[in-house]
Amino acid sequence: MPSHWNAVRLMRVASINDDALPESTDPTFQMDYVDIGSVSLDKGIQQTQQYPFSASPSRARRLVREGDIIVSTVRTYLKAIASISSPPDNLVVSTGFAVVRPGSGLLSGFARYALQSTEFVDEVISRSTGVSYPAINASDLARILLRIPPSEEQSAIAAFLDRETAKIDALIAEQEKLIALLVEKRQATISHAVTKGLDPHVPMKDSGVPWLGEVPAHWQSLQLGRLCAKVSDGPHFSPSYVEEGGVMFLSARNIRADGWSLSDAKFVSEDDYEEFCKRVVPEVGDVLYTKGGTTGIARVVDLDFPFQVWVHVAVLKLHKDMALPHYVAYALNSIGCYEQSQLFTRGATNQDLGLSRMIRIFMPLPPISEQSKIVDFLDSAVAEIDGLRQHGLQAIDLLRERRSALITAAVTGQIDVRGAVRAEVA
């Protein structure tokens, strides 16, 4: 730390949780509510939810104002930290946040970066207690040391980081646009192949299904249920998850059209698996289809170890003499079938694509030999698109690392930015 800087505990230069909504608040008061899941370290507050006070979550109580910084004190591994800028008068945040209000000796512009630094975030996480739901007390948060330069230098650092992080954020935004275009291209490529085929000169006919349009004249248009020997969802029970060992238990969020997302998969005990989880046993070659949460996503089982699925996932066991699993998965992920799945989904908050509705989804069906050629084509085309998307994601990760490293270096005195700011002004 530069010799003219001071190491000061957060409580000496800021107050925490100054204002809260009283329980006597008018029940009709309309609030914009921010929960932990709506905040990220690099993007800040991404969305709000509207509630009248009478129907708001019990955690919707913290009041904020211009210049505050909110720091998540629960599930601290999420690193949900954001500065408050031009807030509406009715903005309310969860009590899962500590609202840090800079005081004498700490400028808000500098504080917003100091509390995003790797040094501060790592200290918050290291002081948290609890395994599955780590949390830190506001009083422990207040005792974390900050490196505080003189006010003039705080201003210079904030100005430097405003400028440099804006450049990095713009590059990230460009990569995100590219990735969004690749996602659209992926779905369009799949949709064209499974509804029009690979021969551009083949005679076409009206499928009779508005979501599918014209299909090759020799294809069929069948409902999903016709292709399945068995359709079942996961076991209907409330499992007790175990921290180690056991059998993997997948939910809808673990299943993606472009791969598995198993980093947060849960596990149930061997005893629970044997007693409750034999309603249906997913096997290699079955198709998993999400029917709750994010509905309408299909994935072929290629996991070579025992696992089970939650009730919000359907297991499709196909008549494989009629339909290849990978073709069915591609077709279900096409635009036409996905749109049908959304029309059959019920519920505003807890969405559900019921089994009896799911099997009514129409899909185009070519002969088995043609299904195989389409699968081969799409495997190659999709792999190329996914490779480009992965490069874009890696570029974003590197840019975010650069952003984080730059912030940390500036607010801890590892780099002197005063000259850079003067040069920019000149």
Secondary structure, 3 states (H helix, E strand, C coil): CCCCCEEEEHHHHEEECCCECCCCCCCCCEEEEECHHHEECCCEECCCEEEEHHHCCCCEEEECCCCCEEEECECHHHCCEEECCCCCCCEEEECCEEEEEECCCCCHHHHHHHCCCHHHHHHHHHCCECCCCCECCHHHHHCCEEEECCHHHHHHHHHHHHHHHHHHHHHHHHHHHHHHHHHHHHHHHHHHHHHHCCCCCCCEEECCCCCCCEEECCCEEEEHHHHEEEEEECCCCCCCECCCCCEEEECHHHEECCEECCCCCEEECHHHHHHHCCCCCCCCCCEEEECECCCCCEEECCCCCCEEECCCEEEEEECCCCCCHHHHHHHHCCHHHHHHHHHHCECCCCCECCHHHHCCCEEEECCHHHHHHHHHHHHHHHHHHHHHHHHHHHHHHHHHHHHHHHHHHHHCCCCCCHHHHHHHHC
